[in-house]
Amino acid sequence: MRIAINSAIINNNKEILLVKKRDTWILPWWKPDEWESDLECLNREISEELNWAKLRNTQFYNIFVWQTPYKWDQLEARVYFAELITDILSASAELSEAKFIKDFDNYKISDITLKILNWLKITWNL
């Protein structure tokens, strides 16, 4: 089973940070290196992909398992809440875009991200 470390970053307007890879919007997620912890992975990757942004107040939220649409394998998404520290929200070359979103119906969102977002709507009243 593949593992992805995700960050659920919700701002004061109850918008959640999503990033666009190719033509699909997802929660920021990364594959950890075999030697690093989940938090080390989150901090390393958020800095690389959101141009030196930092995370604080990171805390574990939940684990979601889903079948991926392209490889048809199982993905374990470990989701962490975090606060984003940055002056300017800017995506790296690996991402098409990054922005805070509230109205998810107007975006093409991955299946597992949609599952997580629906759970967040229920548990966090997004």
C-alpha positions as CSV (number, residue, x, y, z in Angstrom):
1,M,0.0,0.0,0.0
2,R,1.3,3.4,-0.9
3,I,1.5,6.1,1.8
4,A,0.8,9.8,1.3
5,I,1.3,12.5,3.9
6,N,-1.4,15.2,3.5
7,S,-1.8,18.6,5.1
8,A,-5.3,20.1,5.8
9,I,-4.6,23.8,6.0
10,I,-7.8,25.8,6.8
11,N,-7.7,29.6,7.1
12,N,-9.9,31.9,9.2
13,N,-12.5,32.1,6.4
14,K,-13.0,28.3,6.6
15,E,-11.3,27.9,3.2
16,I,-8.9,24.9,2.7
17,L,-5.7,25.0,0.8
18,L,-5.7,22.9,-2.4
19,V,-3.0,22.5,-5.0
20,K,-3.4,21.7,-8.7
21,K,-1.4,18.9,-10.2
22,R,-2.0,18.5,-13.9
23,D,-5.7,19.2,-14.2
24,T,-6.8,18.0,-10.7
25,W,-7.1,19.7,-7.4
26,I,-5.8,17.8,-4.3
27,L,-4.8,18.4,-0.7
28,P,-1.1,19.1,-0.5
29,W,0.4,15.6,-0.2
30,W,3.8,14.0,-0.5
31,K,5.4,10.6,-0.4
32,P,7.8,10.3,2.5
33,D,11.3,9.2,2.1
34,E,11.9,5.9,3.9
35,W,14.1,7.5,6.5
36,E,11.8,10.5,7.4
37,S,8.9,10.9,9.8
38,D,5.5,12.2,8.6
39,L,6.2,15.6,10.1
40,E,9.7,15.8,8.5
41,C,8.1,15.0,5.2
42,L,5.4,17.7,5.6
43,N,7.9,20.4,6.5
44,R,10.4,19.5,3.8
45,E,7.8,19.3,1.0
46,I,5.7,22.3,2.0
47,S,8.9,24.4,1.9
48,E,9.9,23.0,-1.5
49,E,6.5,23.2,-3.2
50,L,5.1,26.4,-1.8
51,N,8.3,28.4,-2.1
52,W,9.7,28.4,1.4
53,A,6.4,28.4,3.3
54,K,6.5,26.9,6.8
55,L,4.0,24.9,8.9
56,R,3.2,25.3,12.6
57,N,0.8,23.8,15.1
58,T,0.8,20.5,13.1
59,Q,-1.4,17.8,14.6
60,F,-2.6,14.4,13.3
61,Y,-6.2,14.3,12.1
62,N,-7.1,11.0,10.5
63,I,-6.1,8.2,8.1
64,F,-8.1,7.6,4.9
65,V,-7.7,4.6,2.6
66,W,-8.8,4.8,-1.0
67,Q,-8.2,3.0,-4.4
68,T,-6.4,5.3,-6.8
69,P,-8.0,5.9,-10.2
70,Y,-4.8,5.5,-12.3
71,K,-2.8,2.7,-10.8
72,W,-5.8,1.0,-9.1
73,D,-3.8,0.4,-6.0
74,Q,-4.6,1.3,-2.4
75,L,-3.4,4.7,-1.0
76,E,-3.2,5.4,2.7
77,A,-3.6,9.2,3.2
78,R,-2.3,10.3,6.6
79,V,-3.9,13.8,7.1
80,Y,-2.5,16.4,9.5
81,F,-3.9,19.8,10.4
82,A,-1.4,22.6,10.2
83,E,-1.2,26.4,10.0
84,L,0.7,27.8,7.0
85,I,3.2,30.6,7.5
86,T,4.0,32.5,4.3
87,D,3.9,36.1,3.0
88,I,2.9,35.1,-0.5
89,L,1.2,31.8,-1.5
90,S,3.1,30.7,-4.6
91,A,3.3,27.2,-6.1
92,S,6.6,25.7,-7.3
93,A,7.1,24.3,-10.8
94,E,5.7,20.9,-9.7
95,L,2.3,22.4,-9.1
96,S,0.1,24.3,-11.5
97,E,-1.5,26.4,-8.8
98,A,-2.2,26.7,-5.1
99,K,-5.0,28.5,-3.4
100,F,-7.5,28.5,-0.6
101,I,-10.9,27.2,-1.7
102,K,-14.4,27.1,-0.1
103,D,-16.7,26.2,-2.9
104,F,-15.5,22.8,-4.0
105,D,-18.2,22.2,-6.6
106,N,-16.5,24.4,-9.1
107,Y,-13.2,22.3,-9.2
108,K,-12.1,19.0,-10.5
109,I,-11.0,17.3,-7.3
110,S,-9.4,13.9,-6.9
111,D,-11.6,11.1,-5.4
112,I,-9.6,10.7,-2.2
113,T,-9.4,14.5,-1.7
114,L,-13.1,14.7,-2.1
115,K,-13.6,12.0,0.5
116,I,-11.4,13.9,3.0
117,L,-13.1,17.2,2.2
118,N,-16.6,15.7,2.7
119,W,-15.4,14.4,6.1
120,L,-14.0,17.8,7.0
121,K,-17.3,19.4,6.0
122,I,-19.1,17.2,8.5
123,T,-16.5,17.3,11.4
124,W,-15.3,20.9,11.0
125,N,-18.4,22.5,9.5
126,L,-16.6,23.8,6.3
